[in-house]
Amino acid sequence: MALQHIPPIQCLLTFEAVARLRNASRAADELCVTPSAVSHRIRQLESHVGFKLFGRSDFSLTADGAAYLANVRTGLAALQAMPGGNAAKQQRAIRLRIAVTPTFSRVFLMPRLELFRNIYPDIELVLQVSIPLLDVTAEQADLEVRYGTGAYADCEHRLLLEEEVVPACSPSYLNEFGPFNGFRTAAEIASARLIRSPLEPWGTWFSSCGIDQPEPHVGSQFNDLGLVYDAAASGFGVALVRLKMGAAWFESGRLVPLSDRPVPSPHRHTICWQPGTLDRWECAAFVDWLAQSLR
């Protein structure tokens, strides 16, 4: 048999566990994965073999599934009897291309990727940068994490993350130019150096304060949120900072919030794809995993 026709070993182990336990949650516990991962592995295996394994929600086997289970158990028993046998290492990786905005990748995605790799070791991720608000990518991707208002008529999508923002600065800047009393008056705002970014317009904060004034036209400007936060932490001035994305800056003390009344940002993170993409089990698995990990 050609090597590429051998199903991934984790799919075979999952199939055997579900067939034996007749319960996806118990199988997930035994395999130390999520129930969602169990579902995706079964879908992957069914796609690989070309027939349904289970007939009903009680996980009763189809005739094809029962016949295949006997072969799977024989094969797994043979692998267990072979010293060092590890079919998983022989599998050809399934490539999944993800376009993602820079700071979202650094703050939210990269710290979690080891968990995804442990659950889906046969998926090879290829990450590339997408430009926030412009929805531009260097190469075509299977899935794209966008940052914007969320009105995407050109694709199907799922909301990942909504945030609130608060003005913040470094402790040294606060000591030199503060104190500020909530940073909600026109006088306080005018006395500060505002760090600008089209990714987080100051109009959001002005409107919440009842201040009618345009976006600032002077001051340092950056087109990456991570650079905005680093600039504020370096004493450049006051920035609008997202509470979840900026959590590491706040927790380390590099940034200090100037108000205890955050306001909703008009921008959110959304994962997008073209119709039919989630028919591929690996794409559906990544979308489900990322959405759940950000809860």
PEZI-V827350 format. One record per backbone hydrogen bond with DSSP energy under -0.5 kcal/mol. CO is the residue of the C=O (numbers start at 1). NH is the residue of the N-H. If there is no record, write none. Layout:
BEGIN
co: [CO:CO]
nh: [NH:NH]
END
This chain:
BEGIN
co: [2:3:5:8:8:9:10:11:12:13:14:15:16:17:18:23:24:25:26:27:28:28:34:35:36:37:38:39:40:41:42:43:44:45:46:46:53:56:60:60:62:63:64:65:66:67:68:69:70:71:72:73:74:75:76:77:78:79:81:82:86:87:88:93:94:96:96:97:97:98:99:100:101:102:103:104:104:105:109:109:110:112:112:113:114:115:116:120:122:122:123:124:125:126:128:129:130:131:131:132:136:143:144:144:146:147:148:150:151:152:156:158:161:163:164:165:166:167:168:169:170:171:172:173:174:180:185:186:187:189:192:193:196:197:201:202:202:203:204:205:206:207:210:211:220:224:225:226:227:228:229:230:231:232:232:238:239:239:241:242:244:246:246:247:248:249:249:250:256:258:263:267:268:269:269:270:271:272:273:274:276:277:279:280:280:281:282:283:284:285:286:287:288:289:290:292]
nh: [5:6:7:11:12:13:14:15:16:17:18:19:20:21:22:27:28:29:30:31:32:33:38:39:40:41:42:43:44:45:46:47:48:49:50:51:62:59:55:56:66:67:68:69:70:71:72:73:74:75:76:77:78:79:80:81:82:82:83:85:89:90:91:95:124:98:126:142:143:128:145:130:105:106:107:108:109:110:112:113:113:115:116:117:118:119:120:123:94:124:125:96:127:98:100:138:132:135:136:134:131:99:146:272:270:133:268:152:153:155:273:271:269:265:243:263:241:258:239:256:174:175:176:177:178:182:189:190:191:192:194:238:222:200:204:205:206:207:208:209:211:210:212:213:196:228:229:230:231:232:233:234:236:170:235:195:168:241:166:246:247:249:250:251:252:254:255:253:169:182:165:163:148:160:161:146:158:144:156:277:279:280:281:283:284:285:286:287:288:289:290:291:292:293:294:295]
END
